[in-house]
Amino acid sequence: MNYNTELNRLALPEYGRNIQNMIDYCITISDKEERQRCANTIINIMGNMFPHLRDVNDFKHILWDHLAIMADFKLDIDYPYEIIKKENLYSKPPRIPYNNARIRYKHYGRTLELMIKKANELETGGEKDQLIKLLANQMKRSFLTWNKESVDDRKIFKDLDELSQGKIVLNEEEYKLTESRDILAKNNNNNNNNNNGKKNHSRKNR
């Protein structure tokens, strides 16, 4: 009796040993037409194993790729698709560069800093004023998310002045930001709603 631990490792275990044996036999068939018919039959069997995936885009193409992989690319047939190349099978994707840009205030985040930079580039006018007001209020909300106490608007204006390199200067007389208590109340409501949602979900799963 042969144990699985004594047999060759399966390239794609999800198809099982029987499919692998069929492919191994298919490789040995000398007549190309017969070999092609055998491959087509194996593909049909493989597809029937995962009927729920038939609506997946390129499902047939994926099956033929898997056939080539399990045959170790030794199956000489006419593939209906351009199959994956062996040298590309184990290639690593390109390394994603990590953004090491320094964030001045982490509670505001990098995205907000980029938006402030964009605001600096806008021409003076209503659009720029509206964006600046939105940014200042967002800074206040972000500040209160991490520092759950009241914050003076002058602190927000000072940080905005610094992050914009002195190009955006606000004062309390011209700009009125959302009250801290309103922001904190809304944050508390959101937290309570999230907690209630988690509790209800937990009860349903019991």
C-alpha positions in Angstrom: 0.0 0.0 0.0 1.3 3.4 -1.0 0.9 6.3 1.5 0.5 9.9 0.3 3.6 10.8 2.2 5.6 8.4 0.0 4.2 9.8 -3.3 5.4 12.8 -5.3 4.2 16.1 -4.0 1.1 17.5 -5.7 1.6 20.7 -7.6 -2.0 21.8 -6.9 -3.4 19.6 -4.1 -7.0 20.9 -4.5 -7.4 18.7 -7.6 -6.4 15.6 -5.8 -4.2 12.6 -6.6 -6.5 11.1 -9.2 -6.4 14.2 -11.5 -2.7 14.3 -11.1 -2.5 10.6 -12.2 -4.6 11.3 -15.2 -2.3 14.1 -16.3 0.8 12.0 -15.7 -0.8 9.3 -18.0 -1.8 11.9 -20.6 1.8 13.0 -20.9 2.8 9.5 -21.8 0.4 9.1 -24.8 2.4 9.1 -28.0 -0.4 10.0 -30.4 -1.0 13.8 -30.3 -4.6 13.6 -31.3 -5.3 11.1 -28.6 -3.3 13.2 -26.1 -5.3 16.2 -27.0 -8.6 14.4 -26.5 -7.3 13.2 -23.1 -6.4 16.7 -22.1 -9.8 18.0 -23.1 -11.5 15.3 -21.0 -9.3 16.1 -18.0 -10.2 19.8 -18.3 -13.9 18.9 -18.3 -13.4 16.8 -15.1 -11.5 19.6 -13.5 -14.2 22.1 -14.3 -16.9 19.8 -12.9 -15.0 19.7 -9.6 -15.7 23.5 -9.1 -19.0 24.3 -10.7 -19.5 27.3 -8.5 -16.5 29.0 -10.2 -17.9 28.7 -13.7 -19.1 32.3 -13.7 -15.6 33.5 -12.8 -13.9 35.5 -15.6 -11.4 33.4 -17.6 -12.4 30.2 -15.7 -11.5 28.0 -18.6 -8.2 29.8 -19.1 -7.4 29.2 -15.4 -8.1 25.5 -15.8 -5.7 25.2 -18.8 -3.0 27.1 -16.8 -3.5 24.6 -13.9 -3.3 21.7 -16.3 0.1 23.0 -17.6 1.4 23.5 -14.1 0.4 20.0 -12.9 2.0 18.6 -16.0 5.2 20.5 -15.2 4.8 22.1 -18.6 5.7 18.7 -20.3 2.3 18.2 -21.9 2.7 18.6 -25.7 -0.8 19.7 -26.9 -2.4 22.6 -28.6 -3.6 24.8 -25.8 -6.7 27.0 -26.6 -5.2 29.8 -24.6 -1.7 31.3 -24.1 -0.7 29.6 -20.9 1.4 30.9 -18.1 5.1 30.5 -18.6 7.1 28.4 -16.3 9.7 31.1 -15.6 6.8 33.5 -14.6 5.2 31.0 -12.2 7.5 31.7 -9.3 8.5 35.2 -10.1 8.0 37.8 -7.3 6.0 40.9 -7.9 7.9 44.2 -7.9 8.6 45.6 -4.5 6.2 48.4 -3.6 8.2 51.4 -2.4 7.4 52.4 1.1 6.6 56.0 1.7 9.1 57.3 4.2 7.9 60.9 4.0 7.9 62.4 7.5 4.5 63.3 8.9 4.6 66.4 11.0 1.5 65.6 13.1 0.4 62.0 12.9 -3.1 62.7 14.2 -3.8 64.8 11.1 -2.3 62.2 8.7 -0.4 62.4 5.4 -3.5 62.8 3.2 -4.5 66.0 5.0 -1.0 67.4 4.6 -1.3 66.7 0.8 -4.6 68.5 0.7 -3.2 71.5 2.4 -0.4 71.5 -0.2 -3.1 71.4 -2.9 -4.9 74.3 -1.3 -1.7 76.3 -1.4 -1.7 75.9 -5.2 -5.2 77.2 -5.7 -5.9 80.7 -6.8 -7.4 83.1 -4.2 -11.2 82.8 -4.3 -14.3 81.1 -3.2 -13.1 77.5 -4.0 -9.9 78.0 -2.0 -11.7 79.6 0.9 -14.2 76.7 1.0 -11.5 74.1 0.9 -9.5 75.8 3.7 -12.6 75.9 5.9 -13.2 72.2 5.2 -9.6 71.3 6.0 -9.6 73.3 9.2 -12.7 71.6 10.5 -11.3 68.2 9.5 -8.1 69.0 11.4 -10.2 69.8 14.5 -12.2 66.5 14.1 -8.9 64.6 13.7 -7.4 66.3 16.7 -10.4 65.4 18.9 -10.4 61.8 17.7 -7.0 61.3 19.4 -7.3 64.0 22.1 -10.8 63.6 23.5 -10.9 67.0 25.1 -11.9 70.4 24.0 -9.3 72.1 21.7 -9.0 75.8 21.1 -9.4 76.9 17.5 -6.2 78.9 17.7 -4.3 75.6 18.1 -5.9 74.4 14.8 -5.1 77.7 13.1 -1.5 77.6 14.3 -1.0 74.0 13.0 -2.6 74.9 9.7 -0.3 77.9 9.5 2.7 75.7 10.1 1.6 72.9 7.8 1.0 75.4 4.9 4.4 77.0 5.6 2.8 80.3 6.4 0.6 80.4 3.3 -2.7 79.8 5.1 -3.3 82.2 8.0 -6.7 82.1 9.7 -8.1 84.0 12.7 -11.1 83.5 15.0 -13.0 86.5 13.8 -13.1 85.4 10.1 -13.4 81.6 10.6 -15.7 79.8 13.0 -15.0 76.1 13.3 -17.5 73.5 14.5 -17.8 73.5 18.3 -15.7 70.9 20.1 -18.7 69.7 22.1 -20.6 69.0 18.9 -17.8 67.1 17.4 -17.3 65.0 20.5 -21.0 64.3 20.8 -21.1 63.1 17.2 -18.1 60.9 17.8 -19.7 59.4 20.9 -22.9 58.7 19.0 -20.9 57.0 16.2 -19.1 54.9 18.8 -22.3 53.9 20.5 -23.9 53.0 17.2 -20.9 50.9 16.2 -20.9 49.1 19.6 -24.7 48.4 19.4 -24.2 47.0 15.9 -21.5 44.7 17.1 -23.7 43.5 20.0 -26.6 42.9 17.7 -24.4 41.0 15.3 -23.0 38.9 18.2 -26.5 38.0 19.4 -27.5 36.9 15.9 -24.5 34.6 15.6 -25.2 32.9 18.9 
